Amino acid sequence: MGGASDVFAPGHLGELTQVVPPELVDAVVEETGARERRLRCLPSRVGVYFVLALGLFEHLGARLVWSKLVAGLTGPVPEPSEKALRDLRRRIGAAPIQRLFEVLAGPLAQPSTPGVSYRRWRTVAFDGCSSLLVPSHERNWSWLGRPASRLGEAGYPRLMLMTLCETGTRGLIAAAFGPVARGETYYAQQLASDLTPDMLLLADRAFHTNDLLAQVAGRGAQFLVRCTSRRHPPVLTLLPDGSYLTRIAGLVLRVVEAEIRTRAADGSTFGETYRLLTTLTDHHTDPAHRLVRLYHERWEIECAYLALRHTLLKGRVLRSKDPAGLTQELWGLLALYQALRSVMVTATETRSGTDPDRVAFIIALEAARDTVTLSARPIASLGPDTRADLVGHIGTRLLRAILPKRRLRTSARVAKRGISRYHTWNHDQRPRDSAPITAIDITIQAPTLPTALDPTREPSSPWEQLCQILTAHANQPVHARDLADHMGLTAPRARKNLTSQLCLWTRHSLLTRTAPNTYKITLPDTLTPSSGP
C-alpha cells in the first residue's frame, strides 16, 4: 500500500479505513471510470477519501481538511492549493462516491440483535428530510427551483433527501435526493425497489397511496403504514380485537384504528387517533395493540436525520455551489454516515444483549476524527491483526459510555426558527417542555357498521345520515335525487355537493353504484364479526 511518503498516504480515514479499505475505493474508482490517466500527486483514491473527510470535518475549509488527513504522516506530503483540491473533486465526479455508498448501504445488524426485528421481519422505515440547505447560487436555484414566496428569494435553496432506514440500527439501506417540489412519494417509489421479503416497512401518512402500497407488496415486503383520517376503507370483516379487514388496490389489508392517550408527570393528558394499514392480517399472531406499539419504531428514522443534519452537519449549509458538487458531497456524507453506523453496530454486537440505540453517534464521530489526525499512517497498512479489530479506538470509546435505557418523555414538536409553523402547530396540546410520561393508554376503536346504527339516534355526520337512510330502505339501491330529498337538501349547490361526495365514497369502496346516480352500501352481507376465536 505504500509508506507514509507515498502519494497514496493521505488516502485514509483513520480507523474508518477498515470499513472503507483502499481495495474497495480502487474498485469503485475503476468501475466508474474515474481512475487517473497518469499518476499524480493527488490520485483518484486520495480524492475519494478527501470527499469523505470533507463530511467528517464539515466545519472546516478544504485546505484545513487536507491538513487533517496529513497531520499524522511523516516525510514529504503534497500541499495542494484550494484550486487543486477543487479540481480533484471535479475530476473524480460523483459516480464513485455514489457507488461506494451503494456498496456500504444495507442492513447492518444480525437478526438476533435487540430492537432489529419484529418476529421474522427486519423493521425498516422511509421518510423524507427537506431541511437540507445548499448555497444560494444560480446553478443550485436552477436545479432545485425557487421558493413560491411573495417576498421574493428569501433564504437558501432546499434539498429533499429520502432514505430507507433500518430502524434498529438507524443504518441506511438506500437513498435518493433532489428538488423538494417532486414530493416524498416520488422518491419513495424509487426506494421501494430496495425492499426485500424479509422486511417490514413502517411509514407515515404521506405514503398510503394505492400505487405505492401495491409496489411495496409487489416486492414481497410487509408494511405497517398510517393513513389519513379522511380515508375510510370499507369494512369487510370485523375481527375480535377491534381491527377489520378491507381491500385496497387489489390487496386484502387489515385496518387498526386506535386512540393513543398519553399522561405526563405534570398532569397533562393528550393524544390522537391513528389509523394503520397493514398486510399482517392475522389477529392471533399480530394483535392490534402490538402493532400500534410497533409503529412507534418509525420515529427511529427521524433520529437518523437528527444525527445527519444536526450532529454531522451541525445545521450548516452544504459546501457546493453547483448540482454536480452537491451530488458528490451528499453521497459522501451518506457513505460516511453509513461507515460510522457500521462501526457502532459492530461495537454493540460484541456486548451481548446491547441495543444499538444505546451508543452515541456524537462519540463515534469525535473518536473517528481523532483517529484521522493521530494516525501516523493509514490503518490499512498496519497489518492483518490491527485490521481485524473493528472495535478499536472508536468502539472502545462507545462501549465506555453506553447510554442508559431510553426514558419515556414527551414535548411539543417545535423548530428553533422564529417563522416556523411548528411554533403554533400543537393540536394535541403536548407540554411545551420535556415531561416524563407516566402512562400510555391504547384503545382500539372498532368501526361502527352501517347496519348497527341506532335509527333513533341523531346522526353525527353525513355518512351516518346516509347509512340510516339506506338501512331504512333495506339497503335497496336509492337514487341520488331521493337521497338528497331524505337529507333535506334543497339548494342546487348542496345537491351537487352530495353527488360529488357520493362519487368519492364510491371510489373509496364505501358505496356501490348499481346504476347511474343510484347507490347502495357495499357488501352488507359481509359486515359481520369474524367467527374465529
CORZI-V356717 format. One record per residue. N is the residue number from 1. RES is the residue in one letter. SS is DSSP state (@ for helix, = for strand, . for the rest). PHI is phi in whole degrees, 0 to 359 (* if undefined). PSI is psi in radians with two decimals (none if undefined). Layout:
# CORZI-V356717
<<N | RES | SS | PHI | PSI> <N | RES | SS | PHI | PSI>>
This chain:
# CORZI-V356717
<<1 | M | . | * | -0.16> <2 | G | . | 95 | 2.75> <3 | G | . | 270 | -2.98> <4 | A | . | 292 | -0.43> <5 | S | . | 272 | -0.01> <6 | D | . | 292 | 2.62> <7 | V | . | 294 | -0.30> <8 | F | . | 273 | -0.12> <9 | A | . | 300 | -0.69> <10 | P | . | 293 | -0.15> <11 | G | . | 279 | 1.39> <12 | H | . | 201 | 2.90> <13 | L | . | 231 | 0.61> <14 | G | @ | 66 | -2.33> <15 | E | @ | 290 | -0.40> <16 | L | @ | 291 | -0.20> <17 | T | @ | 297 | -0.40> <18 | Q | @ | 294 | -0.56> <19 | V | . | 278 | -0.59> <20 | V | . | 241 | 1.30> <21 | P | . | 288 | 2.79> <22 | P | @ | 301 | -0.59> <23 | E | @ | 298 | -0.69> <24 | L | @ | 292 | -0.76> <25 | V | @ | 297 | -0.76> <26 | D | @ | 299 | -0.65> <27 | A | @ | 293 | -0.77> <28 | V | @ | 288 | -0.56> <29 | V | @ | 295 | -0.75> <30 | E | @ | 292 | -0.73> <31 | E | @ | 296 | -0.64> <32 | T | . | 267 | 0.07> <33 | G | . | 69 | 0.54> <34 | A | . | 256 | 0.17> <35 | R | . | 289 | 2.54> <36 | E | . | 295 | 2.59> <37 | R | . | 278 | -0.39> <38 | R | . | 218 | 2.66> <39 | L | . | 289 | 2.16> <40 | R | . | 245 | 3.06> <41 | C | . | 291 | -0.34> <42 | L | . | 234 | 1.42> <43 | P | . | 294 | 2.89> <44 | S | @ | 297 | -0.62> <45 | R | @ | 301 | -0.78> <46 | V | @ | 298 | -0.63> <47 | G | @ | 298 | -0.69> <48 | V | @ | 296 | -0.81> <49 | Y | @ | 296 | -0.58> <50 | F | @ | 294 | -0.71> <51 | V | @ | 298 | -0.72> <52 | L | @ | 295 | -0.68> <53 | A | @ | 293 | -0.52> <54 | L | @ | 300 | -0.61> <55 | G | @ | 284 | -0.60> <56 | L | @ | 293 | -0.63> <57 | F | . | 242 | 1.09> <58 | E | . | 296 | -0.42> <59 | H | . | 276 | -0.02> <60 | L | . | 248 | 2.71> <61 | G | . | 285 | 2.99> <62 | A | @ | 299 | -0.78> <63 | R | @ | 296 | -0.69> <64 | L | @ | 290 | -0.60> <65 | V | @ | 296 | -0.71> <66 | W | @ | 298 | -0.70> <67 | S | @ | 297 | -0.53> <68 | K | @ | 293 | -0.68> <69 | L | @ | 295 | -0.57> <70 | V | . | 256 | 0.11> <71 | A | . | 298 | -0.66> <72 | G | . | 267 | 0.00> <73 | L | . | 275 | 2.58> <74 | T | . | 251 | 2.76> <75 | G | . | 86 | 3.11> <76 | P | . | 291 | 2.35> <77 | V | . | 228 | 2.64> <78 | P | . | 298 | 2.58> <79 | E | . | 236 | 1.32> <80 | P | . | 289 | 2.70> <81 | S | . | 279 | 2.99> <82 | E | @ | 301 | -0.68> <83 | K | @ | 293 | -0.69> <84 | A | @ | 297 | -0.70> <85 | L | @ | 292 | -0.63> <86 | R | @ | 293 | -0.71> <87 | D | @ | 295 | -0.59> <88 | L | @ | 298 | -0.77> <89 | R | @ | 298 | -0.73> <90 | R | @ | 293 | -0.59> <91 | R | @ | 291 | -0.71> <92 | I | @ | 278 | -0.46> <93 | G | . | 71 | -2.95> <94 | A | . | 267 | -0.36> <95 | A | @ | 300 | -0.83> <96 | P | @ | 293 | -0.55> <97 | I | @ | 290 | -0.73> <98 | Q | @ | 297 | -0.75> <99 | R | @ | 295 | -0.63> <100 | L | @ | 297 | -0.76> <101 | F | @ | 298 | -0.73> <102 | E | @ | 298 | -0.58> <103 | V | @ | 288 | -0.73> <104 | L | @ | 285 | -0.50> <105 | A | . | 292 | 2.64> <106 | G | . | 139 | 2.99> <107 | P | . | 301 | 2.44> <108 | L | . | 254 | -0.54> <109 | A | . | 260 | 2.78> <110 | Q | . | 287 | 2.64> <111 | P | . | 302 | -0.44> <112 | S | . | 276 | -0.11> <113 | T | . | 295 | 2.34> <114 | P | . | 303 | 2.39> <115 | G | . | 81 | 0.08> <116 | V | . | 266 | -0.62> <117 | S | = | 236 | 2.66> <118 | Y | = | 244 | 2.00> <119 | R | . | 52 | -2.09> <120 | R | . | 261 | 0.12> <121 | W | = | 250 | 2.48> <122 | R | = | 276 | 2.17> <123 | T | = | 280 | 2.27> <124 | V | = | 227 | 2.88> <125 | A | = | 212 | 2.63> <126 | F | = | 228 | 2.59> <127 | D | = | 200 | 2.88> <128 | G | = | 254 | 2.67> <129 | C | = | 232 | 1.98> <130 | S | = | 251 | 0.35> <131 | S | = | 257 | 0.16> <132 | L | = | 283 | 2.13> <133 | L | = | 259 | 2.48> <134 | V | = | 236 | 2.82> <135 | P | . | 302 | 2.50> <136 | S | . | 280 | 1.48> <137 | H | . | 231 | 2.61> <138 | E | @ | 303 | -0.66> <139 | R | @ | 292 | -0.61> <140 | N | @ | 288 | -0.69> <141 | W | @ | 299 | -0.69> <142 | S | @ | 294 | -0.49> <143 | W | @ | 274 | -0.80> <144 | L | @ | 268 | -0.21> <145 | G | . | 86 | 2.78> <146 | R | . | 261 | 2.57> <147 | P | . | 291 | 2.50> <148 | A | . | 277 | 1.56> <149 | S | . | 223 | 2.42> <150 | R | . | 287 | -0.23> <151 | L | . | 270 | 0.02> <152 | G | . | 92 | -2.77> <153 | E | . | 278 | 1.62> <154 | A | . | 252 | 2.36> <155 | G | . | 81 | -2.76> <156 | Y | . | 248 | 2.73> <157 | P | = | 297 | 2.62> <158 | R | = | 244 | 2.55> <159 | L | = | 246 | 2.34> <160 | M | = | 269 | 2.13> <161 | L | = | 248 | 2.24> <162 | M | = | 236 | 2.22> <163 | T | = | 230 | 2.68> <164 | L | = | 255 | 2.07> <165 | C | = | 240 | 2.45> <166 | E | = | 279 | 1.97> <167 | T | . | 294 | -0.55> <168 | G | . | 292 | -0.55> <169 | T | . | 243 | -0.20> <170 | R | . | 63 | 0.37> <171 | G | = | 280 | 2.74> <172 | L | = | 263 | 2.39> <173 | I | = | 259 | -0.59> <174 | A | = | 199 | 2.86> <175 | A | = | 207 | 2.69> <176 | A | = | 210 | 2.65> <177 | F | = | 205 | 2.87> <178 | G | = | 165 | -2.77> <179 | P | = | 298 | 2.50> <180 | V | @ | 295 | -0.56> <181 | A | @ | 299 | -0.39> <182 | R | @ | 290 | -0.41> <183 | G | . | 87 | 2.77> <184 | E | @ | 293 | -0.62> <185 | T | @ | 297 | -0.62> <186 | Y | @ | 300 | -0.81> <187 | Y | @ | 285 | -0.54> <188 | A | @ | 298 | -0.63> <189 | Q | @ | 295 | -0.51> <190 | Q | @ | 290 | -0.64> <191 | L | @ | 278 | -0.33> <192 | A | @ | 300 | -0.47> <193 | S | @ | 291 | -0.23> <194 | D | @ | 268 | -0.02> <195 | L | . | 284 | 2.59> <196 | T | . | 232 | 2.85> <197 | P | . | 297 | -0.27> <198 | D | . | 267 | 0.27> <199 | M | = | 246 | 2.58> <200 | L | = | 240 | 1.99> <201 | L | = | 272 | 2.27> <202 | L | = | 249 | 2.28> <203 | A | = | 211 | 2.75> <204 | D | . | 271 | -3.00> <205 | R | @ | 293 | -0.32> <206 | A | @ | 286 | -0.14> <207 | F | @ | 238 | 0.59> <208 | H | . | 254 | 0.33> <209 | T | . | 293 | 2.63> <210 | N | @ | 301 | -0.77> <211 | D | @ | 297 | -0.74> <212 | L | @ | 290 | -0.70> <213 | L | @ | 298 | -0.73> <214 | A | @ | 295 | -0.64> <215 | Q | @ | 293 | -0.72> <216 | V | @ | 295 | -0.80> <217 | A | @ | 296 | -0.57> <218 | G | @ | 295 | -0.41> <219 | R | . | 279 | -0.08> <220 | G | . | 87 | 0.03> <221 | A | . | 275 | 2.68> <222 | Q | = | 271 | 2.81> <223 | F | = | 214 | 2.69> <224 | L | = | 224 | 1.75> <225 | V | = | 238 | 2.38> <226 | R | = | 277 | 2.45> <227 | C | = | 241 | 2.86> <228 | T | . | 287 | 2.81> <229 | S | . | 290 | -0.28> <230 | R | . | 281 | -0.22> <231 | R | . | 265 | 2.14> <232 | H | . | 241 | 1.57> <233 | P | . | 295 | 2.59> <234 | P | . | 293 | 2.50> <235 | V | . | 270 | 1.99> <236 | L | . | 263 | -0.80> <237 | T | = | 217 | 2.21> <238 | L | = | 272 | 2.15> <239 | L | . | 268 | 2.75> <240 | P | . | 299 | -0.46> <241 | D | . | 273 | 0.11> <242 | G | . | 97 | -0.25> <243 | S | . | 280 | 3.03> <244 | Y | = | 211 | 2.77> <245 | L | = | 267 | 2.58> <246 | T | = | 214 | 3.13> <247 | R | = | 228 | 2.14> <248 | I | = | 224 | 2.28> <249 | A | . | 54 | 0.64> <250 | G | . | 77 | 0.12> <251 | L | = | 250 | 2.42> <252 | V | = | 275 | 1.97> <253 | L | = | 239 | 2.91> <254 | R | = | 245 | 2.43> <255 | V | = | 245 | 2.26> <256 | V | = | 241 | 2.05> <257 | E | = | 251 | 2.20> <258 | A | = | 217 | 2.46> <259 | E | = | 261 | 2.18> <260 | I | = | 250 | 2.02> <261 | R | = | 247 | 2.24> <262 | T | = | 246 | 2.31> <263 | R | = | 250 | 2.20> <264 | A | = | 259 | 2.88> <265 | A | . | 293 | -0.41> <266 | D | . | 278 | 0.08> <267 | G | . | 94 | -0.14> <268 | S | . | 284 | 2.62> <269 | T | = | 228 | 2.32> <270 | F | = | 209 | 2.91> <271 | G | = | 170 | -3.12> <272 | E | = | 202 | 3.03> <273 | T | = | 259 | 2.35> <274 | Y | = | 247 | 2.45> <275 | R | = | 237 | 1.98> <276 | L | = | 249 | 2.42> <277 | L | = | 251 | 2.37> <278 | T | = | 212 | 2.69> <279 | T | . | 272 | -0.09> <280 | L | . | 276 | 1.57> <281 | T | . | 269 | -0.15> <282 | D | . | 271 | 1.98> <283 | H | . | 284 | -0.22> <284 | H | . | 285 | -0.84> <285 | T | . | 275 | -0.41> <286 | D | . | 229 | 1.34> <287 | P | . | 300 | 2.66> <288 | A | @ | 300 | -0.73> <289 | H | @ | 298 | -0.66> <290 | R | @ | 293 | -0.67> <291 | L | @ | 292 | -0.65> <292 | V | @ | 297 | -0.74> <293 | R | @ | 291 | -0.60> <294 | L | @ | 295 | -0.61> <295 | Y | @ | 300 | -0.47> <296 | H | @ | 299 | -0.41> <297 | E | @ | 297 | -0.31> <298 | R | @ | 302 | -0.50> <299 | W | @ | 291 | -0.17> <300 | E | @ | 297 | -0.51> <301 | I | @ | 291 | -0.50> <302 | E | @ | 294 | -0.62> <303 | C | @ | 293 | -0.60> <304 | A | @ | 296 | -0.76> <305 | Y | @ | 293 | -0.56> <306 | L | @ | 297 | -0.75> <307 | A | @ | 294 | -0.71> <308 | L | @ | 286 | -0.80> <309 | R | @ | 280 | -0.69> <310 | H | @ | 252 | -0.52> <311 | T | @ | 272 | -0.85> <312 | L | @ | 284 | -0.82> <313 | L | . | 270 | -0.34> <314 | K | . | 56 | 0.60> <315 | G | . | 73 | 0.17> <316 | R | . | 282 | 2.77> <317 | V | . | 286 | 2.48> <318 | L | . | 298 | 2.89> <319 | R | . | 280 | -0.77> <320 | S | . | 284 | 2.56> <321 | K | . | 252 | 0.23> <322 | D | . | 214 | 2.75> <323 | P | @ | 302 | -0.69> <324 | A | @ | 298 | -0.78> <325 | G | @ | 293 | -0.68> <326 | L | @ | 297 | -0.74> <327 | T | @ | 299 | -0.81> <328 | Q | @ | 297 | -0.78> <329 | E | @ | 297 | -0.75> <330 | L | @ | 289 | -0.68> <331 | W | @ | 298 | -0.63> <332 | G | @ | 295 | -0.73> <333 | L | @ | 298 | -0.74> <334 | L | @ | 293 | -0.70> <335 | A | @ | 295 | -0.74> <336 | L | @ | 297 | -0.78> <337 | Y | @ | 303 | -0.78> <338 | Q | @ | 295 | -0.66> <339 | A | @ | 296 | -0.73> <340 | L | @ | 296 | -0.75> <341 | R | @ | 297 | -0.63> <342 | S | @ | 298 | -0.77> <343 | V | @ | 294 | -0.69> <344 | M | @ | 297 | -0.75> <345 | V | @ | 292 | -0.72> <346 | T | @ | 300 | -0.71> <347 | A | @ | 294 | -0.77> <348 | T | @ | 291 | -0.54> <349 | E | @ | 286 | -0.23> <350 | T | . | 283 | -0.26> <351 | R | . | 246 | 1.79> <352 | S | . | 303 | 2.38> <353 | G | . | 82 | 0.10> <354 | T | . | 270 | 2.22> <355 | D | . | 283 | 2.33> <356 | P | @ | 302 | -0.34> <357 | D | @ | 296 | -0.32> <358 | R | @ | 268 | 0.19> <359 | V | . | 246 | 2.52> <360 | A | . | 266 | 2.28> <361 | F | @ | 296 | -0.66> <362 | I | @ | 296 | -0.61> <363 | I | @ | 293 | -0.74> <364 | A | @ | 298 | -0.72> <365 | L | @ | 296 | -0.84> <366 | E | @ | 293 | -0.65> <367 | A | @ | 295 | -0.68> <368 | A | @ | 295 | -0.69> <369 | R | @ | 298 | -0.71> <370 | D | @ | 298 | -0.72> <371 | T | @ | 292 | -0.45> <372 | V | @ | 291 | -0.83> <373 | T | @ | 280 | -0.43> <374 | L | @ | 264 | -0.15> <375 | S | . | 285 | 2.16> <376 | A | . | 285 | -0.38> <377 | R | . | 200 | 2.89> <378 | P | . | 305 | 2.38> <379 | I | @ | 304 | -0.58> <380 | A | @ | 295 | -0.28> <381 | S | @ | 257 | 0.17> <382 | L | . | 270 | -0.03> <383 | G | . | 111 | 2.84> <384 | P | @ | 293 | -0.57> <385 | D | @ | 294 | -0.75> <386 | T | @ | 291 | -0.69> <387 | R | @ | 293 | -0.44> <388 | A | @ | 283 | -0.27> <389 | D | . | 272 | 1.55> <390 | L | . | 280 | -0.19> <391 | V | . | 282 | -1.05> <392 | G | @ | 52 | -2.64> <393 | H | @ | 293 | -0.76> <394 | I | @ | 296 | -0.84> <395 | G | @ | 296 | -0.67> <396 | T | @ | 297 | -0.75> <397 | R | @ | 297 | -0.68> <398 | L | @ | 294 | -0.83> <399 | L | @ | 290 | -0.39> <400 | R | @ | 284 | -0.35> <401 | A | . | 233 | 0.84> <402 | I | . | 299 | 2.31> <403 | L | . | 284 | 2.64> <404 | P | . | 292 | 2.91> <405 | K | . | 299 | 2.56> <406 | R | . | 300 | 2.31> <407 | R | . | 277 | 2.55> <408 | L | . | 277 | 1.94> <409 | R | = | 209 | 2.87> <410 | T | = | 210 | 2.79> <411 | S | . | 197 | 2.90> <412 | A | . | 293 | 2.53> <413 | R | . | 277 | 1.95> <414 | V | . | 226 | 2.80> <415 | A | . | 243 | 2.55> <416 | K | . | 276 | 1.03> <417 | R | . | 222 | 2.42> <418 | G | . | 296 | -0.49> <419 | I | . | 258 | 0.18> <420 | S | . | 290 | 2.40> <421 | R | @ | 288 | -0.34> <422 | Y | @ | 288 | -0.19> <423 | H | @ | 290 | -0.41> <424 | T | . | 249 | -0.30> <425 | W | . | 277 | 1.77> <426 | N | . | 209 | 1.05> <427 | H | . | 296 | -0.56> <428 | D | . | 270 | 0.14> <429 | Q | . | 59 | 0.83> <430 | R | . | 288 | 2.69> <431 | P | . | 296 | 2.47> <432 | R | . | 294 | -0.63> <433 | D | . | 259 | 2.79> <434 | S | . | 298 | 2.31> <435 | A | = | 223 | 2.40> <436 | P | = | 296 | 2.55> <437 | I | = | 265 | 2.23> <438 | T | = | 265 | -0.49> <439 | A | = | 198 | 2.60> <440 | I | = | 233 | 2.06> <441 | D | = | 255 | 2.18> <442 | I | = | 247 | 2.09> <443 | T | = | 243 | 2.01> <444 | I | = | 283 | 2.21> <445 | Q | . | 256 | 1.85> <446 | A | . | 288 | 2.47> <447 | P | . | 290 | 2.61> <448 | T | . | 272 | 2.05> <449 | L | . | 286 | 2.50> <450 | P | @ | 304 | -0.65> <451 | T | @ | 285 | -0.22> <452 | A | @ | 263 | 0.02> <453 | L | . | 290 | 2.41> <454 | D | . | 284 | 2.05> <455 | P | . | 294 | -0.33> <456 | T | . | 273 | -0.23> <457 | R | . | 276 | 2.45> <458 | E | . | 291 | 2.15> <459 | P | . | 296 | 2.49> <460 | S | . | 262 | -0.07> <461 | S | . | 208 | 2.80> <462 | P | @ | 302 | -0.58> <463 | W | @ | 294 | -0.77> <464 | E | @ | 296 | -0.69> <465 | Q | @ | 298 | -0.74> <466 | L | @ | 296 | -0.74> <467 | C | @ | 297 | -0.70> <468 | Q | @ | 296 | -0.67> <469 | I | @ | 294 | -0.82> <470 | L | @ | 293 | -0.64> <471 | T | @ | 294 | -0.67> <472 | A | @ | 296 | -0.44> <473 | H | . | 262 | 0.45> <474 | A | . | 57 | 0.51> <475 | N | . | 57 | 0.57> <476 | Q | . | 280 | 2.64> <477 | P | . | 303 | 2.35> <478 | V | = | 233 | 2.38> <479 | H | = | 288 | 2.60> <480 | A | @ | 301 | -0.56> <481 | R | @ | 295 | -0.74> <482 | D | @ | 290 | -0.63> <483 | L | @ | 298 | -0.72> <484 | A | @ | 296 | -0.67> <485 | D | @ | 295 | -0.74> <486 | H | @ | 293 | -0.51> <487 | M | . | 273 | -0.01> <488 | G | . | 73 | 0.50> <489 | L | . | 265 | 1.99> <490 | T | . | 248 | -0.49> <491 | A | . | 291 | 2.40> <492 | P | @ | 304 | -0.67> <493 | R | @ | 293 | -0.71> <494 | A | @ | 295 | -0.67> <495 | R | @ | 292 | -0.63> <496 | K | @ | 293 | -0.69> <497 | N | @ | 296 | -0.65> <498 | L | @ | 296 | -0.72> <499 | T | @ | 300 | -0.74> <500 | S | @ | 296 | -0.69> <501 | Q | @ | 293 | -0.65> <502 | L | @ | 297 | -0.70> <503 | C | @ | 297 | -0.69> <504 | L | @ | 294 | -0.78> <505 | W | @ | 296 | -0.57> <506 | T | @ | 292 | -0.73> <507 | R | @ | 298 | -0.55> <508 | H | . | 274 | 0.14> <509 | S | . | 67 | 0.30> <510 | L | . | 280 | -0.49> <511 | L | = | 235 | 2.79> <512 | T | = | 241 | 2.25> <513 | R | = | 272 | 1.95> <514 | T | = | 269 | -0.37> <515 | A | = | 199 | 2.97> <516 | P | . | 307 | 2.14> <517 | N | . | 61 | 0.44> <518 | T | = | 235 | 2.29> <519 | Y | = | 224 | 2.74> <520 | K | = | 214 | 2.85> <521 | I | = | 290 | 2.50> <522 | T | . | 290 | 2.24> <523 | L | . | 43 | 1.10> <524 | P | @ | 295 | -0.42> <525 | D | @ | 287 | -0.31> <526 | T | @ | 265 | -0.05> <527 | L | . | 277 | 1.09> <528 | T | . | 228 | 2.66> <529 | P | = | 298 | 2.64> <530 | S | . | 294 | 2.49> <531 | S | . | 276 | -0.08> <532 | G | . | 288 | 2.91> <533 | P | . | 288 | none>>
